[in-house]
Amino acid sequence: MSNDFFTYEHVDSGITIFGINAGNEDTIIIPSHVDGYPVKEVRIHHMHDNETLRHLILSEGIETLTFGYSYPSYGNLTDITLPATLLNLNTYNDSFSALDGIALLPGPNGTRYEHIDGVLFDNLTKTLLHYPAIKTENTYTLPNGTLKIAENAFQNQNLTSIVLNEELREIEPYAFYNLDHLKKINLPASLESIGFAPFQAGCAIDISISGNRFAVYDHCLYDMANCVL
């Protein structure tokens, strides 16, 4: 089924929108209800005639936003405003690279997922999800309050230095693995867990460490609490 701006289907007593037809519109608002049923999910797989579309706004009540892989870019779309009700942000192959160049903005009631200075965060779990390849800065400082860095979070060839915040608790596997030019990073005393292979093998990185949990010996990083590499 379809209306003037999108195609949709009924799924589990709700509506899934799976195609957006922008026409000549600059801004499209996805409503909270269609045909009297709540809109549960918006899938951005197919964006037809979308050259003029700049702004996409999701209404309160929508729970899932899914980015597909059919299109490597989404025309001239610059930003998506997300509702506070959004619970899931899904991307093909668990990669957030499809979002590079598209700003995720909080609605009036806030939102779980948000770009802060171009970096994607999960505000509920205080997790840095994705540092995009398109950013041009050489140094990045994590904002205060960040508790975790997600797996494969950093995808950038420009960064040479990262300053981690003092509240950080967890670094997931391969978090910095795609940083070919990373030269300097600190590990705060608050850090409790570092996943497998956080850095790319063979990179010469100056790792400064606060506290006694982790240590560097002969260019190898050790977890002293568990006596593991």
N, C-alpha and C positions, 0 to 999 in steps of 0.2 A: 504494500500500500504506500501511497505517497501524498504529500500536499505540495504547496508551491516551493518549499525550501528543503525538504528532506524525505527520504523513504524510510519506512519503519515496518516492524512486525510485532505481533502480540506474542509474548513469551512469559509463561508462568505468572499470569494475572498482571502483567506489566507490559511496558513498551520498550523495545530496543530500537534505537535509531542507528541505521547502518550506512546511510548515504546522504550527503549534504549537497544540495543543488543551489548554489549561492545566487545564480543569475547576475544581476547588476548591483547587488546589495553590498554595502561596506561592512555592515554589522548584522549578525543573525543571533537571535535569542532562542535557545532550545527551551521549550516550555516544560513545566513540571508535569503536565498531563496532556495526553492526546487521546481523543475519542473517549474521554472520561476515565482513562486508565493512567496510572502513574508511569512516568518515564524513569526506567531503572538504569539503563545503560546507553551511552553514546559511543558508537564505533566510528572512528575516522579512518575508514579504509578507502572510500571513494569520494572525491571532491570534484564534482562536475561543474564546469563553467565557473570556476572559483577565482578568476583573475582579479576581481574587484574586492573579494572578501579579505578584510583585515582583522576583524574582531569577532570572536565567537564567545558567547556568554551562555553558561549552563545554569539553569534555574535551580533553586533549592529543591531537594528531594531526589535529585539524580545521585546514584551511588557509585557508578563505575564509568570510567573513561578509558577506552581502549584504542591504542594507535596500531594500525596495521602496517604491513610491509609492502603493499602494492605500489606505493608512491614513495620515492626517496625524499621528496619534499612536498610541501602542501601549499603550492602556489605562493601567494603573497600574504598568507596568514601570518600575522605578527604576534597575536596574543590570544589566550583563552582564559576567561574568568571562571574560576571554579567555586562551587558551593561548599558550605560547611558540611553538607551531608555526604560529600564524596568519600567513599571508603577505600576504593581501589583505583590504582593507576596502572594499567597493563600495557605492555609494549611487546612487539614481536621479538622472540628470542631473548627476552629479559634485558634488552638493550634500550637505554633511554636516548640513544643518539638521534632517533627520529624527532626528538624534541628540540634539538639544537637549532637556535634561531627563532623558536617560538616561546614567548614568555608566558608562564603560568602565573596568573594573578589571583589574589584572594578576593572573594566577594565581600559584601558588607558584613557578613557574619564570620569572616575568616574562612580558612580551608586547611585541610590536612597537608596537601602538597602545594609547594610554592617555590618559585625561583627567587632567590635572594642574591642580588648582584650577579644574576645570570647562572647561579649554581642551584641545582635542584635539591630541596630538602623535604623530608617527611617530618612535619611539625609535631605529629603525635608521638613518634618514637625518638625525636631529636636526632635524626640520622641524615648525614650527607649522602645522597643517592647518586649524584652525577655531576662531575665537573666537566663541562663540554670541551670538545676539541677546538671550538672556534674562539675561545677566549685568548687574548693576546698578552695578558700580564705575565711577568716572570716570577712574581712572588704572590703567595696566597696565605692569608691568615684565617683560620677557622673562626667563626663567630662564637662568642661565649654561649654556653648552654648546649653545644653539640656533644652528644654522648657516644655516637657511633659513626664510623665510616663504612659504607657498604662495599660489598665485593665488586671489584672492577670499577670503582667509583670515579677514578681519575683517568680521563682520556685526552691527554693534552701533551703537545710537544714543546710548548713554550716555557712551562714551569721549571725553574731551577731551584726554588726554595719554598718550603711549606712550613708554616708555624702552627702547631697544634695547640688547641686551647687546653686550659688546666683541668676542665671537667671531663675530658674525653676518657671513655672507659674501654671501648672496643674498636679494633681495626680488623675487618673481615679479610678473607684471603684475596690476594692479588689486588689489593686496594690501590696501590701505586705502581702496578706492574707496567703500565703503558706510559710511564714518564721516562723517556729515554735520556732526558737532559737533567734530571733531578740531581742536585749536588748537595743539598743541605736540608735537614729535617730534625726536629726535636721530638723526643718522646716524653710526655709529661708524667709526673709521679702518679697521677690518677689512673693511668692506663692499666687495665686488668687482663686484657686478652689481645693477642695478635695472631691472625690467621696465617695459613700456609702461604709462603712465598709472597710477602707483601710488596717486595721490590723486585725489579727486573734483575736477573742474574748478570753479573759482570759489570754492573754500574758502580762507579766509585762515589759513594755517598757519605758525606760527613754527618753522622748520626750523633746528636747530643742527647743525653739521657738524664732525667731527673728521677730521684728515688732509687730504690734498690731492687725493683722487680725485674728489670731487664738490664742486660749488659752486652757489650761488644768485645769479643776476643778474637784476635786474628781475622778480622773482617767478617766475623760471623755474629749474628744476633742470637742471644740466649734468653730464655725465660728462666730466671733463677729460682722462682717458686716451685716450678715443676721439673727443673733440671732437664729441659729439652731445648733443642735448637729451633 
